[in-house]
Amino acid sequence: MIEIHKAVRRTVDHNNTQFCTSINQVNSDWDKIVGDRNVYLTSQYLRTLEEGLKHTQFHYIQFFSTDSVLLGIAYCQIIPITSSEINVKALSERMGGMLPKSIIKSIDVKILICGNAFATGENGFLFNSDVDRDTICGLVNKAQDEVNLRESTEGNKIAVTLIKEFWPESFDTSDDFKASGFSEVDIDVNMILRLDESWKSFEDYLSAMNSKFRTKAMQVLRKSASLDIVDFDGSPDEQRIEQVDELYNTIVDKANFSFGRLNASTLFAMKKALGDDFFFRGYYLESKLIGFSTATMFNNIFDGNFIGLDYDYNQDYAVYQRMLYDFVKQGIESSVQYVKIGRTAEEIKSGVGAQPVEMKFYAKHRNKVTNALLRPFIQNLKPSKFDQRRPFKAEYYNE
């Protein structure tokens, strides 16, 4: 007789959630939960981030079953926010003056983020299939409350809790956070290019464009032809680290708002840790580094993340647009399905074929009264408007 074994379905034990402050303390099954679903939650990536950001606090949360099997994980960062991370004038204008400049200038708070301040997407938690989706938000919210309590006990009060950030297919589930007092925040769209299956080379991509945008692409390639493009490895010299830091900070300084800063040493450590799955390129003009870009590849996605740029050379050599086309080229050569190129400069990114995808996150102030006052300000942070370009031939959009 053949013995048939029924699959064991486990449930989360609400009294068996474990909290760690270092990735080196987590259960050895952490990476089994992650698998190949999200490189930003692998222990290898998180260890590199933790080692590189000495002034950032981290919390790693593990959800176990009643028989002590790991069923889910969550990851939080505590980021200090001061007026140095905020473009006061730009943020005040974007909020229609609802939040006075004097208040913005006096901001000095700590924010608890479930997710990653340095990578867009759903990078805050993962569970295996045993855990019902309807219970996940409650588990994560309860765990964050515990992190808040632990930090408060240590004298570190968290002003705002964020859960970032969700794609449209998750909205039905993520909206459950509103039942726990979170306010929903619509943020700038993420620009994503879906690569057509017929594009086997960058030339195929260019051929799919209409004549107007193909001409523009060729102009960018001609203007940037004199640049030397170098693939960085994970062993930089001190001069290169300084150059990358300077270019990166130039970009961050121009942003309306930033959740803290990375540094060049951490980016090079990422390259060393992730190898071929982390793309790190420098753009040189006559031996001068005038730009760099990074991207991460996982789960059929080429995810462009960081750039640095010397704006004095950008217009004459089309450096930024060349980076975008290089993202596309590398995505095609890597046989991925999507190239994600992030927020900001949406109109330029739409010119290479990327289309906007709505995203949202959730925010809650620790004080109930302040949380109620915070809602109208948050709700006024609407996504930026831009003119969407359509660079491909009509048949691409009819699919």
N, C-alpha and C positions, 0 to 999 in steps of 0.2 A: 504494500500500500504506500502511495506517495503522500508524505506529510505536507500539508499546506500551511505555511506560516503567514499569519495576518500581519500587516504592517502596524507597527505601534505608533499611535498618534499621541503626542505629548502636549501638555498644556503648561503655560508659564506659572511658576510658583511665585506669587506676589511677595512672598517673604524671603525669596532667594534671589535678590538682585544685588550684584556686587559692584563696588565702585573702586576705581584705581586712579592714581594721578600720574602714572607713567605707563607707556605701552609695554615696557619690560615686565610689568606686573600682571598682564592679562593672561587668561587661560590659553593654553596652547591650541585650542580649537577656534580661536578668533578668526584666523585666515580661512578656516573651513567654512565658516558662515559667509565670508566675503566671496570666496571663490574668485572667478574672473569677472564678477559683476561690477566692481567699482574699485579702481586702483587707489582712489583717494581714501579708502578705508582699510587698505592693507597695512599690516604691521610695518612692512618695509618703508612705505611712504610716510606713515605717521611717526615712525622713529626718526626719520630724517628731518621732518618738520619740527619735532620736539627738540632735537639736538641743536637745531639752527636758531630757534626762537627762545632764547633763555629767559626773556622777560614776559613770556606768555604762559598762562596756566592752562593745563589740560585735564580733562576728566574723561575716563573711559568706563563705560557702563555695560554690564553683562547681565543678561536675563536668562535664568536657568529654569529648567523644568522641575517638577516635584522629585524626579529621580536624578537631579543634578546634571542634566545634559544641557549644554549651551544652546539656546534657541534664538537668541538675538543679541545685537550689540548696538550701542549708541556712542556718539563721540561729541564732546563739547570743548569749546575754547572760551577762555575769559579774556576779553580784549579791553584794555583801557582806552577810552575815547576822550580826547581833549580838543580844544579849538584848533590845534595844529593839524588834526586830521580832517578839518572841515574848511572848505572854501566858503567863508561866512557870507559873502555877498551873493554868490551863486545860489546857495541853499535858501537864503532869505527870499530871493527873487522867485525861486521855483515854488516856494510855499506861499507866494502872494502876500508876503509881509505878515502872515499870521503868527510867525514865531520871530519876535524882534531880534535884531542883530546882537543887542546887549546880552540876551539870554544865550544865544549860540556861542558868543565869545566866552561866556563863563562856564561852559560845559566841561565837566571833569568827572566822568562816571566810568563804571565798569559794566560791560555788556557780556552776558552769557549767551553764547551762540551754540545751538545744537546744529552742527554742520561745520563748514569750513569757510573761514573768512577769505581764503585765498583761492578758492575754486568754486565756480558756479555749479548748480545742480543739486540733486538729492544726495548729499554726502553726510547726513547726520545720523542715520540709523539703517540697519538691515536686519531682517528676521527670516528664518527659514519658513517653509511652507506649512509647518505645523501651527503657526500662530495666525489666528484669524485677523484679517486686516481691520476689522471693526474695533479690535481691542488695542491695536498698536499705538494710536494717538494717546490713549489713556495711560499706557505703560510709559511712554516717553515723557508725557507731562508730569507724571508722578515722580519719575526719576530726576527730572530737572528741578522739581520742587525740593527734592532731597539734596541735590547739589547746592541749590540756593541756601538751604538751611546749614549745610556743612560749612559753606564759605562765610555765612553770617556768624557762625560760632567762632570762626577764626578771626573775626573782625573785618572781613571783606564783604561789604554789602554790595549786592548786585542791583543795579538800577533798572536795567531792562533785560528781559529774556527774549531772545529771537530764535525762531526755528526757520532755517533757510535751506534751500528754496525749491519750489516744487514745479514740476512740469504739468501741463494741462491734464494728462491722463491720470494724475494723482489728486486732482482737485476735490473729487467727491470724498476721498478719504481724508485728505489734509484739512478740509474745512471743519472736521470734528474738533480741531484745536480751538475753534471759536467758542465751543461749549465750555472750555476751561478758562475763559476770560481773555483769550488772545484776540487782537485786532488783525484783520486781514490787510495786507499791504500789497498793492500791485506795483511792481517795479519795472524798470526798463526791460524791454523784450531782449531775448537772446537771439542773435542772428545765426541761422543754421542753413547750411547748404546740403541738400540731398543730392548725392552723386548718382547720376544715371548709370544703370548697369552697362550701357553700351560704351561708356567712357573708359577705354583701356589705357589711355595716355592723356597727357596734358593737351596735346594737339586735338584729340577728340573733343575735349572740353571747349577749346577755343572754336572749333568748327560748329558747336551747338549754339554759339552766340549769334545774335543778329549782327548785321554789318556795322552798326553804330558802336556797339560795345566791343566787338572784336577789334575794331580800329583803336578804341581807347586802350584795350589790353595790350595791343602791340606797341602803342606809344609808351606805356609804362615799362614794358620789357626793353625798349630801346633806351629810354632815359636811365634805366638802372643797369644797363649792360656793362658799364665800367666798374661796377661794384664787385669786389671779391667776397664771395659768400663762403664762410668757414663753418663746418660742423664742430662745435666745441666738444671736448671730452670732459671727464670729471676731475681732471688734474690741472687746474689753471695756475698761472703764476700770479704774483701779487698785483702786477700792473693790470692784468685783465680783470681781476676782481674789482679793482677800483674803477675801471672804465665801465663795467656793467652796472655797478652801484650808481654811478653818476647818471647814466642813461635811464635806469629804472626810476630813480627819484625824480627825474625831470617829468616823467609821465604822471607819477603819483601826485606831484605838486600841482598839476593842472586839473586834477579831478575835483568834482564837487565835494566828494566825501570818500574816505578810505577807511576800511576796517584794519588799521595798522599797516605795517610794511614788512615785506620780506627783505632779504638781502642777497647779494650775489653769491656769497659762500654757500647759502642754503640751496640756491638754484644749481650750483655746480655739484653739490652733494646729492641733489635729486638725480642729476645725470648719472653720477657714479652708481647710485642705488638702483635706478630703474633701467639703465642701459639703453637698449634700442627702443624701449617704449617711451623714452623721454627725448624729445627733439629740442636741441639747443643750438641756435645758429647765430653767428655774428656777421654783420654787414660792414665791410671795410671799404674805405675810399683812400687809396694811396697810403696804406698801412694805418689809417686812423679809423678806429671803431666808431661808427656813426649810428649803429642800431643793432638790436638783437631781438630774437623772438624765441619763445618756448612753446611746446605743445606736448600733450600726453596722449598716448594711444591705448585704448582699452575697449572691449565689448563692442567692436564694430564702429567705434567713434574715434575721430581725430579731433582732439579738444585743444584748440589754441587758447593759451592762457595769458602769458606775460609778454610784454614787449618793452623795449627801451628805445628812445629815439632822440637824435640831435636835430631839432627842428630847423636849424640853420641850413641843413642839407636836404631836408625832406622834399621841398618843392622841385628843386632842380634835378634830383635823382629819383623821385617817386619811391622813396624807401618804404614808406608804410604800405602803399598799395602793392609793392613788390612782395612784401611779407605776406600779404593776404593771398596773392596768387601762388606763392610758394607753399602756403598751407594747403591750398587746393591741389596743387601738383603732388605734394607728399601724400595727401589723403588718397588720391587716385592710385599712386604707386603702392600704397599700403593696402589697397583693396578694401577700404572701409566703406560704410554706407553713408555716414554723415560727417561733415566737417563743421564743428561748432566754433564760431569765432567771437562769441561773447557780446557784451553790451558796449555802448558808446559808438560813435561814428557810424550809426546805423545806415545812413544813406550811402556812404562809401562802400560799406559791406554789402549792401543790396546790389551794388554795381558789379560785384563779382558773382552774384547769383544767390546770395544768402537771403532767406526770408524770415520774418519776425515770428518768434514763438513766445507766447505769453508766459510769464512766470509770476509767482507770488510767494511771499513769506508771511510769517505771523509774529506779532510783537506784543509783549505784555510788560507793563511797568509793575514793580514790586508793590507800590503803594496803590490801593484801590482808587483813591480819589484822583491821584495823578494819572492813573491808567485811564480813567474816564475823561480827563482833560486832554490826554494824549491822543485819543481817538481822532478828533477832527483834524489835528495836525498831520497825523499819519495818513488819513484818508485823502489829504490834499496833495500828497506826494504821488502825483500821477506820472505814468510813463511819458517820456519825451515824444514829441511828434516829429515825423520826418517824412520825406517823399520817398516812397518805395519804388525802386527801379526794377525793370524787367529786362534783363540783358539777353535772355535766350529767345530762340525762335518760338513761334506760337505753339508748336506741337509739344514743347516741354511743359507748358502750363495746362495743357488739355488732358494730361494723364490723370 
